[in-house]
Amino acid sequence: MADTSLRLHTEKLILPHIGENVLVQCQFQYKHNFTLDKVHILWGKEIAQDEYSVLVIFDGKKVQRFNENASFHMNSLLQGKASLLLENVTTTDSGTYLCDVTVNASNSKGRTQVYVIRTGHLCKEDLPFQNVYKAPVSDTTHSFPNRSIGAIVAIAVLLVIVLSMVVYVRCKKRSPAVEVTP
């Protein structure tokens, strides 16, 4: 039976512009009292399928950074916030980010897709729809043995529709209004 004492929430998709600072949210809830020395956090960026480059580690005592534009602040951990700050993002920061949280012996993981937008652009052809939806990371707190392929496909299609609407609204807001006079 899966351990349900640790629950994790991450955003599925973030669309920042080049040069922005981006907070990649990772929030967790633990059913029991805990101290910081029992919390371990790992943030990584996917470099190949299920293979990650480590950006930041919190080992229960200190934060270790392995990327100069990625930072993590431990002052909000007791409130369940383990978010990653990416500073001055570029297109090379686009990708899938993994938040791996362990409290005592409970572990949970979440992924967020970050797609950095070139300045002045965000149209349908700019989004890599084939890379937006990925199956969840295997997780000791949640198992979905009875999910059908049809449900997964429906969720992926719904995500593409929502993304298309976001793209349309952003493109519409940036396009100057054209008035036609008779």
Beta strands, then each sheet from edge to edge (+ up, - down):
strand 1: 6-10
strand 2: 13-14
strand 3: 22-24
strand 4: 26-30
strand 5: 39-48
strand 6: 51-58
strand 7: 63-65
strand 8: 70-72
strand 9: 84-86
strand 10: 95-103
strand 11: 106-114
sheet 1: 1+ 4-
sheet 2: 2+ 11+ 10- 5+ 6- 7+
sheet 3: 3+ 9- 8+
end
